Amino acid sequence: MEWKTAKLGDVCEIIKRGVAPKYIEVGGICVINQKCIRDHSINYMLTRRHNLEIKKVNEERYVQVGDVLVNSTGTGTLGRVAQVRDIPDEPTTVDTHVTIVRPKKELFYNDFFGYMLIKIEEEITSAGEGASGQTELARTKLENEFFVSYPNSIPEQKRIVALLDTVFADLEEALTKTEQNLKNARELFDSYLQQVFNQKGEGWVDIPLGNICNFKHGFAFKSEFFVDKSKLVLLTPGSFYEDGGYRDRGEKTKYYEGDFPAEYLLTKGDLLVAMTEQAVGLLGSSALVPENCTYLHNQRLGLVELTPEFKNKVSLKFLFHLFNTTNFRAKVQETASGLKVRHTSPKKMQVISVPLLIDLAAQEAIAQKLFETKEYVIELELIYKQKLASINELKKSILQKAFSGELTTTTE
């Protein structure tokens, strides 16, 4: 069976970006944008509408069955591909952030061409140029710098597609089940956590937070003293997981080498709460300071300081879990103000009523049990994430074999 290798531009009728839309709410035509293209499919629910009375659209820029749409701008979105496998319900185009890649009809079985572009998706993603967040994929790059291989025979292309459809359907089913298992693992801990703090029985009381603790704001560290690496790590709300805990943000971690008051140097076991919603869902999230580095207290975080009355009556580890319950986080959200950036204050936090177990030993036992359960769930998540990675690697391997001729068994 003869296979050919050619530049992508040589096997396509057009490789062109879409239109700069004049958006309207009703009427006009459908416009596909970057958000619509994910997981090799097109979500038409996320499309917008273009006013044809203000700006006409050339006929070749209406999408057709067989077209592959390629996201062509933006870090995290650039390179994602999806094929138009069915006729859209109405005339549809794409905006200037998406490129239409239309194959020469005589060379390809449509679905084969779609798989062919999926096979080079990672290469496309890595070909973007420009600053972070503004990466672009030039049309000329797609035309001249990407090579594709395909069998001369349309029947052979159909045979390969039938095989890939079957294998990918099985892998997709396995992927869906694994993703559900991952979701179930996370919900297992969440359910247990809520159950612990929803108890209304002997030994539990409802009490305003202000009776238990105060929230001390951190220091406004000056940006000119941020360095690439140092022993001093600046904690911010962006350093927290949404469900509680500190995360090492790698290259995004902020290090500091300027002067600051010594009182803003944190110690292992300190409990911090995010007072500003630096990212969606993070307001009210908490973290216990770990021991593997020296950490600094940012002004957007509240350091929990127990009142004299409760100094030896409340476990910070117990409060850490309490602060990450759905009920508590909802109450924090109710205290928040601000439009672009939502934030709360120590005064507002202190009026929130929380359930407290009076016995300190019982608090510590509950906290330890929750940490153990969390570790178990993290281990499950790791197993499922590894399985997801294995499935995705298998997909790539199969595509590599399909387009290197290894799945071709027939001859002419």
N, C-alpha and C positions, 0 to 999 in steps of 0.2 A: 504494500500500500504506500503510495507516494505521499509524503508530507512536504509542505512548503513553509518557509519562514520569510516573513516580510515585515516592513515597517507598518505600524498601525495606520498611518496616513495613506498608505498605498492600497489598503483593503477596505477603505471607508469612502462613502459618498460625501459625507460632511463631518467635520469636527468643529463645532461652533458653540460659543456661549449663547445664552438666551438674551432676553430683552430686559431693559431697565423699566420695570412696570410703573404705570400710573394707577395706583391702587384705588379701588372702590369697594364698597361693602356688598353691593348687589349689582347683578348684570355683568356685562363684559365676558371675559374668558378666564379659565382656570390657570393659575401659575404655580408650578412646582418650585419649591425652594430647598435649601440644604437640609432643613429639619425634616423634610418629607422622605429623605433617602437614608435608610438605616437597615442594617441586617439584610442587605441585598433585596429589599422590597421598597415599594413606594406607598407612603401613607397619604392618601388624597384628603384625609380629614384635616391635614395641616396646611393645605394649599390656601392661597389668597387669590384675589381677582384683579384683573387688569382692564382698564377702560380703553376699549378699542376706538372710541370716538376721539380721544385725545392723541392716541398713538397706534398706528396700524402695526400688525405683526406679519412679517414675511412668511409665506406659506411653508417654506422649508423649516421654519422654527416651530411649527406645530409638531408635537411628538407623534411618532408612529410606532406600531408594533414592531419589535426588533431593536429599537433604539436602546442604547445603554446610556444612562445618565450618570455623569461623574461630578461629584462635588469638587469644585476647583478653587476654593478659598478657605482660609481659616484653620488654625491648629485644632486638631481633634475632629474636624469634619472633612477636611481635604482628603480626597482619594476614595471616599466611600462610593460604591457603584451599585446600581440597580437597573435591571432591564425592564422595559415596557413589554410585558408578555401578553397583555390583553388590551383591546381598544378602550381608551378612556370613555367615560359616559358622556363627555362633552369635549369640544375643542380645547386643547391644553397645550401650554408652552412652558418654558422654564425661565428663571430670571438669570441675571448676569453672573451669579455665583455658581451656576451649574452649566456643564458642557454636554451638548448632545453629540453622541458618537454613533453615527448611523452606518451600518455595514453595507457593502455592495451586495445586493440581493443574490446575484448569480454565484457568489463565492461561498455563501454560508446558509446553513440551517439556522434560523434565528436563535433558538435556545443554545446552540453550540457557541455562537458568538457571545452570548451572555456569560456563559461559563468561562469563556476565554478571557473576558475582562475581569472576572472575579479572580482568576488565577494570577493576574498581574496587579491586583489591587494594592498589595503592600508596596510594590515598586512605585506605583503612582503616588501613594501617600508620602513616600520618602523623597519624592522629586520636587516638592514644593519649595519655593524660594521666598525670602523676605523675613521681616522681623516676626517675633513671637506674636501670635494672634492675628497677623496680617499676611500669612503665607499665601502664595498664589501659585497656581499651576498654569503655565502658558499653553495656549493651544498648539503652538509650534513644537513644544516638548512632547505633547501627546502624539503629534503627527510623526515626528522624526526620531525620537529617542526610545520609543517602545517597540519591541519586536514581538510578533505573535507567530505561533506555529499551528498549522491546521492540515488535515488530510484533504486531498483533492476531491474525494468522493463525498457527495452530500449524504448518500445512504450510510456511509461509515460515520459521518458526523451525527446522524440520527441515532445510530447504534450506541455511540459513546454517550450521548445525552440520555438515552433510556437507562443506561447503566448508572450514570451519575445521579439521575433523578431518584432511582431506587435506593442507592447507597446513601445519598444525602437525606432522603426521607427518613431512613432508619436512624441516621446520626442526629437528625433534628429532633426525633422523638426522644432519643437518649439525652440530648441536650435539654429539652423541655423538662424531662423528669428530674434531671440533676439540678436544674435551676430551682425547681419546686422544692426539692429536698434541701437545698441551701436556704431557701426562704423559710421552710418549716423549722430548720435548725435555729434560725434567728428568732423566729416567733416563739419557740420553745422557751428561751430565756426570758423574752419580754413578758410572756404569760406568767411565768413563775415570779418574776420581779413584781408585777402588778399585784399578784395574789398575796405576796408577803405584806405589802403595805396597804392593802385594802381591808385588813383585819380590823374588826371592831370588837375587842374582847377584853378580858381581864389583863391588866398590866399595860394597856395602851391608853394614851390620852391625846387629844387634839390640843395643840399649843402654838401660839404665834412664834415664828422664827426669831423675832426680835428678843424673845425671852431666852432663847438658846444661844444665839450667836450674833455677831456683827459681821459686816462685809466691808473690808478695807480695800479701797482702790489702790492700784499700783502706781508706778512712776512713768511719766511721759519721757521715754527714752528718745534721744535725738537721732534722727535718721543719718546724720553725717558720721556717726560713730559705728554704723553697721559695717561689718567686715565679712569677707568670704568664709572665714573659719576662725573660731576662737573657743576658749573653754567656757564662755558665758553664752548660754542659749536663752533668747528672749521668748517667753511664752506669751501667746496671744490667743484670742478665741479660735483662730484658724488652726491652732495646734491641737484642738480637741476633736475627738470623734463625736458624731451626733448622739450615739448611745453611751457616751461616757468614756473617759480615758484619754491619755496623751498619745499622740502619734508623731513619729519622726517624719518630717515632711521633706527629708532629703535635701535637695538643692534649694528648696524654698524656706528652709529653716533660717531664722535670723540670728546672727551672732553679733556680739557687742563688745567694744573695747574702750568705751568712754567712761567718764566719771559718773557716779550715781550714789545716792544715800545707801548706806549699808543695810538699812532695814528692808530694802526691796530685794535682797538676796534670799532666795527661797531655800528651804531645807526639805529633806526627804519626808514624805507623809503629809506635807501641807496640802490643804484642800482648797481648790480654786473653782470659781464659777464664772462662766462667760456672761458678762453684763451687756455686751454688744453683739448683735447678730451679724458678725463678719461674713458668715455664709448662711444660707437658708437652713433653718432647723437647729442652729448651734446656740441660740440664746437660751441661757439657763443650763447648758450642758456643763459637766464638771469633770475635774481630773485630779487625781492624787499625784503629787510631785514624785517622780521616780528617783532612783539613786545613781543612774549611770552618767550623770552630767551635772553641771552647775547651772541652775536656772534663775532667771530674772522675772520679776513681777510687773507685767504691763498694766497700764492704767485702765484698760478695758476689761480687766479681770477683777473679781472680788475675792480677796483672801478671807476664808472663813476663820473667825476668831471667837472661840467659845466664851460666853459670859462667865464671870466669877462663880455664879450660882451653879452653872452646868459644866464647869471646867473638868470635873472628874466624874461626870454623870452621863456624858454623851461620847460615843465613838465617832470620829471623823469618817472612818470607813463605812459606818452605818449611814451617816448623812450622805456620803458619796452615792450610795445606791438609791437612797431616798430621792436625791436630786435628779436622778435619771429615770424616774417613773413618769409615765404619761400624764398622770394627774398633776404632779408638781410642775412639769414643764408647761402644761396648759395654763396653770395659774401664773407662772412667770410671764408668759405671752400676754396675758390679760393686763399685766402691769406696764407693758412696754409702750413707748411712744416713739414718734419719728416716722417720716415717710420713706426717705431713701435708705436710711440705716436705722433700724429699730434698736432701742436700748432701754434698759431699766436702771434702777438706782438702789443703793443700799437701803434707803428709807422705804422704798416700795417693796423690796424683798422682805423686809422685817415684819410686815403686816400679814404675810402669807401664813395661813394656818396649816400645820403639817401633823401627821400621825407620829407619835413618839412612843417607843417601848421604854418603860421606866427603868428596867433592870439593865445595867451596863453589860454584865456578862452575857445576857441574852442578846443584846445588840451585837456584841462581837461575834457570837456564835452564828447569828443570822448573816452578818457581813461575810464571814468566812465561807459559809455554805453558798452564798451567792457568788463569791469569787471562784469557788470550785466548779459550780455549775457553768459559769461564764467560760472558764478554761476548757471545760468539756465541749461546750458549743463552739469555741474557737477551733478546737481540734477537728470537729465535724466539718466546720466551714472550710478548713484547710484541705480536708479530703475531697470535698465536693468541688472546690476551686481547682484542685489538681486534676480532677476528672474532667471538668469543663475545658481546661487547657489541653488535656490529652485528646479530647474529641475535636477541638479546633485544629490541633496539629495533624490529626488523622485526615481531616478535610483537606488541609493543604497538601499532604502527602499524596492523596488520591488525585487531586487536581494536577499535581506535578507529573504523576504517572500518565494521566489522561492526555496531557498536552506535550508529552515527550514521546508519544507513540507506544508506550508500554502496554496500553490496554487494547491496542489494535491487533486483532488476530486474523482478520480476513484479508484476502488478497484479491486482486483483480487480474 
